[in-house]
């Protein structure tokens, strides 16, 4: 009996040693000890009305057993603040996020198929429809008008409610505990955010007459300077203008910049160069002059199809476009104006003379720029075309005009006409189909 007990003890010791070696071989940390969370990375996505935290990547010291995860393993809290509706004092107020998918990955990034692959990261995806987790906040308010920026210190919080296990030996059992359940421990993000698509934009700047125009641009993945690509110029609203501390917000604050990189928005797989200037707000005429100079240089530096230079605007950006059209109508093939200011008679005459196709949209109950501004734009352009002898059918082909009732907005900001415009997609497909006549 003594010999049998000693043999059993020896066998048990050898099994534990072998098990520890096997676990250690997964990622170098093994042994089944409670090593805890190694890091938390917020992942953001730009949706229709701007960027929000769309997932978190929770990192462990070894490969995670995906079979032991479900949507109740973690809970996530994030801010309910939305700069369009809430005072900045609401930024620290947190609400529970709805977890939609939980799976493992080898990098701190989501997977389109949402299937687990071996890795040390657990990806916790969050409900994109929830009005929470927005990243854009008020930046500066030098006048009654404020600028906005991307929050550099996201308030996202994570709680691990169930134990997380490593890969079991030979796929049998739960595996070693990588982190015990800690339902009472709230953990902050520890890593820099992964900003999907936004991080792919490159920075540039243009200097003229002592004025600096910063901008961000996105080139196709396999960009070939010998090829010619359509160029989409995105002119943002007033609050996204450069204030010295809000770089890239013109890309993140709403959908018009990143939409052109996604076939789900454009309905096309065609590669497009996106250019998003960020003017200092010094006045429409001066900003338009700087925009034209910068565009002339950009066209020299990159492989742009000069027959397919487009512009899309939000609110204040329309003023720049109207001025740019009047000064250099030869630059543009077509434009999309959402929730904008009214064109004036001289600008309308220049647009009609160049026959620049336009698609204009506006919210019927826009609380910042009254619908009358869009209706005046329509009237002035129709009159300008009529004066040049165009028929109603020809005018309708050159000028598309859409008004949106409140029910068309998935977020109740009725100034943000780009919302229903981009969600519909017809204007995007139309815009990419326009070309300047040859010659």
URVENKA-V107859 format. One record per helix or strand of 3 or more residues. SS is the DSSP state (a for helix, b for strand). FROM is the first residue (numbers start at 1). TO is the last residue. If there is no record, write none. Layout:
ss->[SS	SS]
from->[FROM	FROM]
to->[TO	TO]
This chain:
ss->[a	b	b	a	b	a	b	b	b	b	b	b	b	a	b	b	a	b	b	b	a	a	a	a	b	a	b	a	a	b	a	b	a	a	b	a	a	a]
from->[2	39	50	66	74	88	94	99	121	136	148	157	164	169	177	191	198	202	211	229	238	249	258	263	272	284	304	317	329	334	345	357	371	392	399	406	418	426]
to->[27	47	59	68	79	90	97	105	126	138	150	160	166	171	179	195	200	208	218	235	240	252	261	266	278	301	314	327	331	338	354	363	387	398	404	408	424	432]
